[in-house]
Amino acid sequence: MSGSKAPRSQLFGWLTLAAPLLILLCLIALTERRGVDRLAALPPLLIGIGLLVTNRWGQLRRRRRLLHSLRQERLPISNHSRS
C-alpha cells in the first residue's frame, strides 16, 4: 500500500501548479492573439485567478480556525509553577 502514496503526492504537486500554469498559458495566449480572438483567453484566465483566490481564502480560514482552537485549549499559567 505504501507504493500508492508516491503517485498521489505527485498528483497533488501537479494540481498545485495547475492554476498558475493556466494563468500563464492565458497570458501567453493574450499576447499572441489580436482583436476579438483575445476574448477567448479571458474565461480560463478568470477561472485560474478565481482558483488562486479561493485557495488562499480557504488557507486563511483554516489558519484562523487552527489559531482559535489553539487559543481555546491553552491552559492558564499559575504562579505555583514558578517556585
MARKOL-178976 format. One record per atom (N, C-alpha, C, O, CB): z, x, y; atom name; residue in three letters. Coordinates in Angstrom, 2 decimals. Atoms other than C-alpha are relative to their C-alpha. Glycine has a CB too. Layout:
N
{{Z; X; Y}; 'CA'; 'ALA'} ...
# end
This chain:
83
{{0.00; 0.80; -1.19}; 'N'; 'MET'} {{0.00; 0.00; 0.00}; 'CA'; 'MET'} {{0.00; 0.85; 1.26}; 'C'; 'MET'} {{-0.45; 0.39; 2.32}; 'O'; 'MET'} {{1.18; -0.91; -0.01}; 'CB'; 'MET'} {{-0.07; -0.82; -1.20}; 'N'; 'SER'} {{0.56; 2.90; 2.38}; 'CA'; 'SER'} {{-1.39; 0.40; 0.49}; 'C'; 'SER'} {{-1.55; 0.75; 1.65}; 'O'; 'SER'} {{0.84; 1.25; -0.26}; 'CB'; 'SER'} {{1.37; -0.33; -0.40}; 'N'; 'GLY'} {{-3.20; 3.58; 2.40}; 'CA'; 'GLY'} {{-0.60; -1.03; 0.94}; 'C'; 'GLY'} {{-1.54; -0.71; 1.68}; 'O'; 'GLY'} {{-0.86; 0.13; -1.22}; 'CB'; 'GLY'} {{0.56; 1.03; -0.86}; 'N'; 'SER'} {{-3.84; 0.28; 4.20}; 'CA'; 'SER'} {{0.49; 0.11; 1.44}; 'C'; 'SER'} {{-0.06; -0.54; 2.32}; 'O'; 'SER'} {{0.35; -1.37; -0.54}; 'CB'; 'SER'} {{-0.54; -0.12; -1.35}; 'N'; 'LYS'} {{-1.78; 1.33; 7.24}; 'CA'; 'LYS'} {{-0.90; 0.86; 0.89}; 'C'; 'LYS'} {{-1.04; 0.57; 2.08}; 'O'; 'LYS'} {{1.40; 0.59; -0.04}; 'CB'; 'LYS'} {{0.82; -0.89; -0.82}; 'N'; 'ALA'} {{-4.10; 4.11; 8.41}; 'CA'; 'ALA'} {{-1.21; -0.71; 0.60}; 'C'; 'ALA'} {{-1.44; -0.58; 1.80}; 'O'; 'ALA'} {{-0.47; 1.19; -0.83}; 'CB'; 'ALA'} {{1.13; 0.69; -0.63}; 'N'; 'PRO'} {{-7.23; 1.95; 8.86}; 'CA'; 'PRO'} {{0.45; -1.06; 1.02}; 'C'; 'PRO'} {{-0.24; -1.28; 2.02}; 'O'; 'PRO'} {{-0.85; -0.67; -1.07}; 'CB'; 'PRO'} {{-0.49; 1.01; -0.93}; 'N'; 'ARG'} {{-5.16; -0.75; 10.55}; 'CA'; 'ARG'} {{0.40; 0.63; 1.33}; 'C'; 'ARG'} {{0.12; 0.06; 2.38}; 'O'; 'ARG'} {{1.20; -0.76; -0.60}; 'CB'; 'ARG'} {{-0.37; -0.66; -1.24}; 'N'; 'SER'} {{-3.74; 1.70; 13.08}; 'CA'; 'SER'} {{-1.24; 0.50; 0.75}; 'C'; 'SER'} {{-1.27; 0.51; 1.98}; 'O'; 'SER'} {{0.95; 1.18; -0.28}; 'CB'; 'SER'} {{1.25; -0.39; -0.64}; 'N'; 'GLN'} {{-7.25; 2.99; 13.72}; 'CA'; 'GLN'} {{-0.68; -1.20; 0.65}; 'C'; 'GLN'} {{-1.28; -1.08; 1.72}; 'O'; 'GLN'} {{-0.95; 0.65; -1.01}; 'CB'; 'GLN'} {{0.56; 1.22; -0.57}; 'N'; 'LEU'} {{-8.39; -0.58; 14.29}; 'CA'; 'LEU'} {{0.69; -0.33; 1.32}; 'C'; 'LEU'} {{0.03; -0.69; 2.30}; 'O'; 'LEU'} {{0.13; -1.17; -0.98}; 'CB'; 'LEU'} {{-0.73; 0.28; -1.24}; 'N'; 'PHE'} {{-5.64; -1.08; 16.88}; 'CA'; 'PHE'} {{-0.37; 1.00; 1.09}; 'C'; 'PHE'} {{-0.42; 0.65; 2.27}; 'O'; 'PHE'} {{1.51; 0.03; -0.25}; 'CB'; 'PHE'} {{0.42; -1.00; -0.98}; 'N'; 'GLY'} {{-6.69; 2.16; 18.55}; 'CA'; 'GLY'} {{-1.33; -0.37; 0.64}; 'C'; 'GLY'} {{-1.50; -0.22; 1.85}; 'O'; 'GLY'} {{-0.10; 1.36; -0.64}; 'CB'; 'GLY'} {{1.30; 0.41; -0.53}; 'N'; 'TRP'} {{-10.25; 0.91; 18.91}; 'CA'; 'TRP'} {{0.13; -1.26; 0.84}; 'C'; 'TRP'} {{-0.56; -1.41; 1.85}; 'O'; 'TRP'} {{-0.99; -0.22; -1.13}; 'CB'; 'TRP'} {{-0.17; 1.23; -0.76}; 'N'; 'LEU'} {{-9.08; -2.50; 20.09}; 'CA'; 'LEU'} {{0.60; 0.26; 1.38}; 'C'; 'LEU'} {{0.32; -0.47; 2.33}; 'O'; 'LEU'} {{0.87; -0.97; -0.77}; 'CB'; 'LEU'} {{-0.58; -0.32; -1.31}; 'N'; 'THR'} {{-7.07; -0.90; 22.89}; 'CA'; 'THR'} {{-1.06; 0.50; 0.96}; 'C'; 'THR'} {{-0.95; 0.34; 2.17}; 'O'; 'THR'} {{1.11; 1.04; -0.14}; 'CB'; 'THR'} {{1.07; -0.52; -0.85}; 'N'; 'LEU'} {{-10.23; 0.73; 24.14}; 'CA'; 'LEU'} {{-1.09; -1.04; 0.27}; 'C'; 'LEU'} {{-1.99; -0.78; 1.07}; 'O'; 'LEU'} {{-0.62; 1.22; -0.64}; 'CB'; 'LEU'} {{1.09; 0.97; -0.09}; 'N'; 'ALA'} {{-12.35; -2.43; 23.86}; 'CA'; 'ALA'} {{-0.18; -0.52; 1.43}; 'C'; 'ALA'} {{-1.31; -0.53; 1.93}; 'O'; 'ALA'} {{0.27; -1.17; -0.93}; 'CB'; 'ALA'} {{0.13; 0.56; -1.35}; 'N'; 'ALA'} {{-11.61; -3.93; 27.30}; 'CA'; 'ALA'} {{-0.48; 1.05; 1.01}; 'C'; 'ALA'} {{-1.40; 0.77; 1.77}; 'O'; 'ALA'} {{1.33; -0.59; 0.46}; 'CB'; 'ALA'} {{0.52; -0.99; -0.95}; 'N'; 'PRO'} {{-12.01; -0.68; 29.29}; 'CA'; 'PRO'} {{-1.45; 0.40; -0.28}; 'C'; 'PRO'} {{-2.21; 0.63; 0.66}; 'O'; 'PRO'} {{0.86; 1.24; -0.02}; 'CB'; 'PRO'} {{1.39; -0.33; 0.33}; 'N'; 'LEU'} {{-15.23; 0.13; 27.40}; 'CA'; 'LEU'} {{-0.94; -1.13; 0.39}; 'C'; 'LEU'} {{-2.07; -0.88; 0.81}; 'O'; 'LEU'} {{-0.13; 0.30; -1.50}; 'CB'; 'LEU'} {{0.81; 1.14; -0.42}; 'N'; 'LEU'} {{-16.53; -3.38; 28.08}; 'CA'; 'LEU'} {{-0.23; 0.04; 1.51}; 'C'; 'LEU'} {{-1.34; -0.21; 1.99}; 'O'; 'LEU'} {{0.69; -1.33; -0.40}; 'CB'; 'LEU'} {{0.12; -0.11; -1.45}; 'N'; 'ILE'} {{-15.84; -2.90; 31.79}; 'CA'; 'ILE'} {{-0.95; 1.14; 0.37}; 'C'; 'ILE'} {{-1.80; 0.98; 1.24}; 'O'; 'ILE'} {{1.38; 0.24; 0.65}; 'CB'; 'ILE'} {{0.88; -1.14; -0.27}; 'N'; 'LEU'} {{-17.54; 0.50; 31.75}; 'CA'; 'LEU'} {{-1.46; -0.35; -0.30}; 'C'; 'LEU'} {{-2.36; -0.02; 0.48}; 'O'; 'LEU'} {{0.42; 1.22; -0.83}; 'CB'; 'LEU'} {{1.35; 0.40; 0.36}; 'N'; 'LEU'} {{-20.58; -0.92; 29.98}; 'CA'; 'LEU'} {{-0.58; -0.97; 1.04}; 'C'; 'LEU'} {{-1.76; -0.88; 1.39}; 'O'; 'LEU'} {{0.00; -0.65; -1.38}; 'CB'; 'LEU'} {{0.47; 0.95; -1.02}; 'N'; 'CYS'} {{-20.81; -3.75; 32.51}; 'CA'; 'CYS'} {{-0.30; 0.69; 1.32}; 'C'; 'CYS'} {{-1.27; 0.34; 1.99}; 'O'; 'CYS'} {{1.05; -1.10; 0.21}; 'CB'; 'CYS'} {{0.27; -0.73; -1.23}; 'N'; 'LEU'} {{-20.57; -1.36; 35.44}; 'CA'; 'LEU'} {{-1.28; 0.80; -0.10}; 'C'; 'LEU'} {{-2.04; 0.89; 0.87}; 'O'; 'LEU'} {{1.17; 0.92; 0.34}; 'CB'; 'LEU'} {{1.26; -0.72; 0.21}; 'N'; 'ILE'} {{-23.38; 0.73; 33.97}; 'CA'; 'ILE'} {{-1.17; -0.98; 0.07}; 'C'; 'ILE'} {{-2.20; -0.68; 0.66}; 'O'; 'ILE'} {{0.00; 0.73; -1.37}; 'CB'; 'ILE'} {{1.05; 1.02; -0.04}; 'N'; 'ALA'} {{-25.43; -2.45; 33.48}; 'CA'; 'ALA'} {{-0.25; -0.46; 1.43}; 'C'; 'ALA'} {{-1.39; -0.72; 1.81}; 'O'; 'ALA'} {{0.37; -1.20; -0.89}; 'CB'; 'ALA'} {{0.17; 0.41; -1.40}; 'N'; 'LEU'} {{-24.78; -3.43; 37.10}; 'CA'; 'LEU'} {{-0.81; 1.02; 0.79}; 'C'; 'LEU'} {{-1.60; 0.65; 1.65}; 'O'; 'LEU'} {{1.36; -0.21; 0.65}; 'CB'; 'LEU'} {{0.74; -1.02; -0.74}; 'N'; 'THR'} {{-26.12; -0.11; 38.35}; 'CA'; 'THR'} {{-1.45; 0.09; -0.45}; 'C'; 'THR'} {{-2.32; 0.47; 0.33}; 'O'; 'THR'} {{0.68; 1.36; -0.16}; 'CB'; 'THR'} {{1.35; -0.11; 0.53}; 'N'; 'GLU'} {{-29.19; -0.25; 36.10}; 'CA'; 'GLU'} {{-0.87; -1.21; 0.34}; 'C'; 'GLU'} {{-2.10; -1.08; 0.42}; 'O'; 'GLU'} {{0.05; 0.18; -1.49}; 'CB'; 'GLU'} {{0.77; 1.23; -0.22}; 'N'; 'ARG'} {{-30.23; -3.84; 36.84}; 'CA'; 'ARG'} {{-0.20; -0.25; 1.48}; 'C'; 'ARG'} {{0.55; 0.25; 2.33}; 'O'; 'ARG'} {{0.69; -1.19; -0.66}; 'CB'; 'ARG'} {{0.32; 0.33; -1.38}; 'N'; 'ARG'} {{-31.77; -5.22; 40.00}; 'CA'; 'ARG'} {{-0.11; -1.51; 0.16}; 'C'; 'ARG'} {{-0.50; -2.22; -0.77}; 'O'; 'ARG'} {{-1.31; 0.68; 0.44}; 'CB'; 'ARG'} {{0.19; 1.41; -0.34}; 'N'; 'GLY'} {{-31.73; -8.62; 41.66}; 'CA'; 'GLY'} {{0.85; -0.95; -0.81}; 'C'; 'GLY'} {{2.04; -0.71; -1.04}; 'O'; 'GLY'} {{-1.43; -0.37; -0.17}; 'CB'; 'GLY'} {{-0.69; 1.07; 0.72}; 'N'; 'VAL'} {{-30.83; -11.71; 39.69}; 'CA'; 'VAL'} {{0.48; 0.48; -1.38}; 'C'; 'VAL'} {{1.43; -0.09; -1.92}; 'O'; 'VAL'} {{-0.92; -1.21; -0.16}; 'CB'; 'VAL'} {{-0.40; -0.52; 1.31}; 'N'; 'ASP'} {{-30.57; -9.69; 36.44}; 'CA'; 'ASP'} {{1.42; 0.56; 0.02}; 'C'; 'ASP'} {{2.06; 0.66; -1.03}; 'O'; 'ASP'} {{-0.98; 1.08; -0.46}; 'CB'; 'ASP'} {{-1.36; -0.53; -0.10}; 'N'; 'ARG'} {{-27.31; -8.23; 37.72}; 'CA'; 'ARG'} {{1.04; -1.06; -0.32}; 'C'; 'ARG'} {{2.14; -0.74; -0.76}; 'O'; 'ARG'} {{0.25; 0.55; 1.40}; 'CB'; 'ARG'} {{-0.95; 1.08; 0.27}; 'N'; 'LEU'} {{-25.65; -11.63; 37.35}; 'CA'; 'LEU'} {{0.37; -0.09; -1.48}; 'C'; 'LEU'} {{1.46; -0.55; -1.82}; 'O'; 'LEU'} {{-0.59; -1.33; 0.46}; 'CB'; 'LEU'} {{-0.28; 0.05; 1.45}; 'N'; 'ALA'} {{-25.88; -11.33; 33.55}; 'CA'; 'ALA'} {{1.12; 0.95; -0.39}; 'C'; 'ALA'} {{1.74; 0.76; -1.43}; 'O'; 'ALA'} {{-1.27; 0.33; -0.80}; 'CB'; 'ALA'} {{-1.07; -0.95; 0.31}; 'N'; 'ALA'} {{-23.41; -8.42; 33.66}; 'CA'; 'ALA'} {{1.35; -0.44; 0.52}; 'C'; 'ALA'} {{2.37; 0.14; 0.15}; 'O'; 'ALA'} {{-0.34; 1.37; 0.57}; 'CB'; 'ALA'} {{-1.28; 0.43; -0.59}; 'N'; 'LEU'} {{-20.74; -10.31; 35.61}; 'CA'; 'LEU'} {{0.95; -0.70; -0.98}; 'C'; 'LEU'} {{2.14; -0.38; -0.96}; 'O'; 'LEU'} {{-0.27; -0.92; 1.14}; 'CB'; 'LEU'} {{-0.97; 0.64; 0.92}; 'N'; 'PRO'} {{-19.27; -12.58; 32.86}; 'CA'; 'PRO'} {{0.74; 0.99; -0.90}; 'C'; 'PRO'} {{1.96; 0.89; -1.00}; 'O'; 'PRO'} {{-0.72; -1.00; -0.86}; 'CB'; 'PRO'} {{-0.77; -0.96; 0.81}; 'N'; 'PRO'} {{-18.44; -9.68; 30.49}; 'CA'; 'PRO'} {{0.94; 0.86; 0.85}; 'C'; 'PRO'} {{2.02; 1.24; 0.39}; 'O'; 'PRO'} {{-0.96; 0.89; -0.79}; 'CB'; 'PRO'} {{-0.86; -0.78; -0.89}; 'N'; 'LEU'} {{-17.04; -7.73; 33.45}; 'CA'; 'LEU'} {{1.27; -0.78; 0.32}; 'C'; 'LEU'} {{2.37; -0.23; 0.28}; 'O'; 'LEU'} {{-0.75; 0.36; 1.31}; 'CB'; 'LEU'} {{-1.17; 0.83; -0.30}; 'N'; 'LEU'} {{-14.74; -10.62; 34.38}; 'CA'; 'LEU'} {{0.88; -0.19; -1.23}; 'C'; 'LEU'} {{2.10; -0.25; -1.11}; 'O'; 'LEU'} {{-0.44; -1.36; 0.54}; 'CB'; 'LEU'} {{-0.77; 0.13; 1.24}; 'N'; 'ILE'} {{-13.70; -11.03; 30.74}; 'CA'; 'ILE'} {{0.80; 1.28; -0.26}; 'C'; 'ILE'} {{1.98; 1.21; -0.62}; 'O'; 'ILE'} {{-0.93; -0.30; -1.20}; 'CB'; 'ILE'} {{-0.71; -1.27; 0.19}; 'N'; 'GLY'} {{-12.82; -7.31; 30.48}; 'CA'; 'GLY'} {{1.15; 0.15; 0.96}; 'C'; 'GLY'} {{2.24; 0.59; 0.56}; 'O'; 'GLY'} {{-0.96; 1.15; 0.16}; 'CB'; 'GLY'} {{-1.08; -0.07; -0.99}; 'N'; 'ILE'} {{-10.81; -7.43; 33.69}; 'CA'; 'ILE'} {{1.11; -0.98; -0.35}; 'C'; 'ILE'} {{2.29; -0.66; -0.23}; 'O'; 'ILE'} {{-0.54; -0.28; 1.42}; 'CB'; 'ILE'} {{-1.00; 0.99; 0.41}; 'N'; 'GLY'} {{-9.08; -10.60; 32.50}; 'CA'; 'GLY'} {{0.83; 0.46; -1.18}; 'C'; 'GLY'} {{2.03; 0.23; -1.22}; 'O'; 'GLY'} {{-0.68; -1.31; -0.34}; 'CB'; 'GLY'} {{-0.73; -0.53; 1.15}; 'N'; 'LEU'} {{-8.16; -8.95; 29.21}; 'CA'; 'LEU'} {{1.01; 1.07; 0.42}; 'C'; 'LEU'} {{2.13; 1.09; -0.08}; 'O'; 'LEU'} {{-0.97; 0.59; -1.03}; 'CB'; 'LEU'} {{-0.91; -1.05; -0.48}; 'N'; 'LEU'} {{-6.64; -5.96; 31.01}; 'CA'; 'LEU'} {{1.18; -0.61; 0.77}; 'C'; 'LEU'} {{2.32; -0.18; 0.60}; 'O'; 'LEU'} {{-0.75; 1.00; 0.88}; 'CB'; 'LEU'} {{-1.06; 0.61; -0.80}; 'N'; 'VAL'} {{-4.69; -8.16; 33.42}; 'CA'; 'VAL'} {{0.99; -0.75; -0.88}; 'C'; 'VAL'} {{2.20; -0.62; -0.70}; 'O'; 'VAL'} {{-0.60; -0.96; 1.05}; 'CB'; 'VAL'} {{-0.91; 0.75; 0.86}; 'N'; 'THR'} {{-3.29; -10.45; 30.71}; 'CA'; 'THR'} {{0.80; 0.94; -0.90}; 'C'; 'THR'} {{1.96; 0.66; -1.21}; 'O'; 'THR'} {{-0.78; -1.01; -0.84}; 'CB'; 'THR'} {{-0.72; -0.98; 0.81}; 'N'; 'ASN'} {{-2.38; -7.42; 28.57}; 'CA'; 'ASN'} {{1.15; 0.60; 0.80}; 'C'; 'ASN'} {{2.27; 0.71; 0.29}; 'O'; 'ASN'} {{-0.96; 1.10; -0.49}; 'CB'; 'ASN'} {{-1.03; -0.60; -0.85}; 'N'; 'ARG'} {{-0.47; -5.83; 31.44}; 'CA'; 'ARG'} {{1.10; -1.01; 0.30}; 'C'; 'ARG'} {{2.28; -0.66; 0.31}; 'O'; 'ARG'} {{-0.60; 0.53; 1.30}; 'CB'; 'ARG'} {{-0.98; 1.04; -0.28}; 'N'; 'TRP'} {{1.22; -9.12; 32.27}; 'CA'; 'TRP'} {{0.91; -0.24; -1.21}; 'C'; 'TRP'} {{2.11; -0.42; -1.06}; 'O'; 'TRP'} {{-0.71; -1.31; 0.40}; 'CB'; 'TRP'} {{-0.79; 0.16; 1.22}; 'N'; 'GLY'} {{2.34; -9.50; 28.65}; 'CA'; 'GLY'} {{0.96; 1.17; -0.22}; 'C'; 'GLY'} {{2.09; 0.97; -0.65}; 'O'; 'GLY'} {{-0.92; -0.14; -1.21}; 'CB'; 'GLY'} {{-0.88; -1.17; 0.12}; 'N'; 'GLN'} {{3.71; -5.94; 28.62}; 'CA'; 'GLN'} {{1.19; -0.11; 0.95}; 'C'; 'GLN'} {{2.32; 0.15; 0.56}; 'O'; 'GLN'} {{-0.77; 1.29; 0.29}; 'CB'; 'GLN'} {{-1.09; 0.14; -0.97}; 'N'; 'LEU'} {{5.73; -6.58; 31.78}; 'CA'; 'LEU'} {{0.98; -1.09; -0.42}; 'C'; 'LEU'} {{2.19; -0.94; -0.24}; 'O'; 'LEU'} {{-0.57; -0.31; 1.38}; 'CB'; 'LEU'} {{-0.87; 1.08; 0.46}; 'N'; 'ARG'} {{7.06; -9.84; 30.36}; 'CA'; 'ARG'} {{0.88; 0.46; -1.16}; 'C'; 'ARG'} {{2.08; 0.16; -1.19}; 'O'; 'ARG'} {{-0.83; -1.22; -0.42}; 'CB'; 'ARG'} {{-0.79; -0.50; 1.14}; 'N'; 'ARG'} {{8.14; -8.15; 27.11}; 'CA'; 'ARG'} {{1.06; 1.00; 0.46}; 'C'; 'ARG'} {{2.19; 0.97; -0.03}; 'O'; 'ARG'} {{-0.91; 0.65; -1.04}; 'CB'; 'ARG'} {{-0.97; -0.97; -0.52}; 'N'; 'ARG'} {{9.81; -5.31; 29.02}; 'CA'; 'ARG'} {{1.14; -0.70; 0.72}; 'C'; 'ARG'} {{2.30; -0.31; 0.58}; 'O'; 'ARG'} {{-0.68; 0.99; 0.94}; 'CB'; 'ARG'} {{-1.03; 0.74; -0.73}; 'N'; 'ARG'} {{11.65; -7.79; 31.24}; 'CA'; 'ARG'} {{0.95; -0.69; -0.98}; 'C'; 'ARG'} {{2.16; -0.69; -0.78}; 'O'; 'ARG'} {{-0.65; -1.04; 0.93}; 'CB'; 'ARG'} {{-0.84; 0.65; 1.01}; 'N'; 'ARG'} {{12.87; -9.72; 28.18}; 'CA'; 'ARG'} {{0.90; 1.01; -0.71}; 'C'; 'ARG'} {{2.07; 0.73; -0.97}; 'O'; 'ARG'} {{-0.88; -0.73; -1.02}; 'CB'; 'ARG'} {{-0.77; -1.03; 0.67}; 'N'; 'LEU'} {{13.99; -6.50; 26.48}; 'CA'; 'LEU'} {{1.13; 0.49; 0.90}; 'C'; 'LEU'} {{2.26; 0.66; 0.44}; 'O'; 'LEU'} {{-0.90; 1.17; -0.40}; 'CB'; 'LEU'} {{-1.02; -0.44; -0.94}; 'N'; 'LEU'} {{15.86; -5.35; 29.58}; 'CA'; 'LEU'} {{1.09; -1.06; 0.14}; 'C'; 'LEU'} {{2.27; -0.74; 0.20}; 'O'; 'LEU'} {{-0.61; 0.32; 1.37}; 'CB'; 'LEU'} {{-0.97; 1.08; -0.11}; 'N'; 'HIS'} {{17.52; -8.74; 29.88}; 'CA'; 'HIS'} {{0.90; -0.05; -1.23}; 'C'; 'HIS'} {{2.12; -0.21; -1.11}; 'O'; 'HIS'} {{-0.72; -1.36; 0.19}; 'CB'; 'HIS'} {{-0.81; 0.05; 1.22}; 'N'; 'SER'} {{18.65; -8.69; 26.25}; 'CA'; 'SER'} {{0.92; 1.22; -0.10}; 'C'; 'SER'} {{2.04; 1.11; -0.60}; 'O'; 'SER'} {{-0.89; -0.09; -1.25}; 'CB'; 'SER'} {{-0.86; -1.18; 0.01}; 'N'; 'LEU'} {{19.97; -5.13; 26.60}; 'CA'; 'LEU'} {{1.17; -0.17; 0.96}; 'C'; 'LEU'} {{2.29; 0.25; 0.66}; 'O'; 'LEU'} {{-0.80; 1.25; 0.37}; 'CB'; 'LEU'} {{-1.10; 0.24; -0.95}; 'N'; 'ARG'} {{21.99; -6.14; 29.65}; 'CA'; 'ARG'} {{0.99; -1.02; -0.54}; 'C'; 'ARG'} {{2.18; -0.93; -0.26}; 'O'; 'ARG'} {{-0.55; -0.46; 1.34}; 'CB'; 'ARG'} {{-0.88; 1.01; 0.58}; 'N'; 'GLN'} {{23.38; -9.15; 27.78}; 'CA'; 'GLN'} {{0.90; 0.59; -1.09}; 'C'; 'GLN'} {{2.04; 0.16; -1.24}; 'O'; 'GLN'} {{-0.83; -1.16; -0.58}; 'CB'; 'GLN'} {{-0.75; -0.56; 1.12}; 'N'; 'GLU'} {{24.52; -7.02; 24.83}; 'CA'; 'GLU'} {{0.94; 1.13; 0.42}; 'C'; 'GLU'} {{1.75; 1.58; -0.39}; 'O'; 'GLU'} {{-0.94; 0.50; -1.05}; 'CB'; 'GLU'} {{-0.83; -1.12; -0.44}; 'N'; 'ARG'} {{26.19; -4.31; 26.93}; 'CA'; 'ARG'} {{1.48; -0.40; -0.02}; 'C'; 'ARG'} {{1.86; -1.46; 0.48}; 'O'; 'ARG'} {{-0.42; 0.47; 1.42}; 'CB'; 'ARG'} {{-1.43; 0.27; 0.07}; 'N'; 'LEU'} {{29.90; -4.12; 26.26}; 'CA'; 'LEU'} {{0.69; 0.48; 1.27}; 'C'; 'LEU'} {{0.31; 1.52; 1.82}; 'O'; 'LEU'} {{0.61; 0.67; -1.24}; 'CB'; 'LEU'} {{-0.72; -0.47; -1.20}; 'N'; 'PRO'} {{32.30; -3.90; 29.19}; 'CA'; 'PRO'} {{0.80; 1.27; -0.31}; 'C'; 'PRO'} {{1.40; 1.39; -1.38}; 'O'; 'PRO'} {{0.94; -1.11; 0.54}; 'CB'; 'PRO'} {{-0.73; -1.27; 0.18}; 'N'; 'ILE'} {{33.83; -0.44; 29.63}; 'CA'; 'ILE'} {{1.43; -0.21; 0.46}; 'C'; 'ILE'} {{1.68; -0.66; 1.58}; 'O'; 'ILE'} {{-0.69; 1.17; 0.81}; 'CB'; 'ILE'} {{-1.42; 0.16; -0.36}; 'N'; 'SER'} {{37.62; -0.48; 29.58}; 'CA'; 'SER'} {{0.56; 1.35; 0.43}; 'C'; 'SER'} {{0.03; 2.40; 0.07}; 'O'; 'SER'} {{0.83; -0.58; -1.19}; 'CB'; 'SER'} {{-0.66; -1.21; -0.47}; 'N'; 'ASN'} {{39.91; 2.05; 31.25}; 'CA'; 'ASN'} {{0.80; 0.68; -1.10}; 'C'; 'ASN'} {{1.20; 1.83; -0.93}; 'O'; 'ASN'} {{0.89; -0.32; 1.18}; 'CB'; 'ASN'} {{-0.78; -0.57; 1.08}; 'N'; 'HIS'} {{41.75; 2.64; 27.97}; 'CA'; 'HIS'} {{-0.73; 1.12; -0.72}; 'C'; 'HIS'} {{-0.10; 2.00; -1.31}; 'O'; 'HIS'} {{0.37; -1.07; -0.98}; 'CB'; 'HIS'} {{0.75; -1.02; 0.73}; 'N'; 'SER'} {{38.96; 4.76; 26.56}; 'CA'; 'SER'} {{-0.02; 1.33; 0.74}; 'C'; 'SER'} {{-0.40; 2.35; 0.16}; 'O'; 'SER'} {{-1.42; -0.47; -0.25}; 'CB'; 'SER'} {{0.02; -1.24; -0.77}; 'N'; 'ARG'} {{39.33; 7.36; 29.33}; 'CA'; 'ARG'} {{1.22; 0.88; -0.26}; 'C'; 'ARG'} {{1.15; 2.08; 0.01}; 'O'; 'ARG'} {{-0.10; -0.32; 1.47}; 'CB'; 'ARG'} {{-1.22; -0.80; 0.14}; 'N'; 'SER'} {{42.84; 8.52; 28.44}; 'CA'; 'SER'} {{0.01; 0.85; -1.20}; 'C'; 'SER'} {{0.98; 1.57; -1.44}; 'O'; 'SER'} {{1.18; -0.86; -0.03}; 'CB'; 'SER'} 
# end
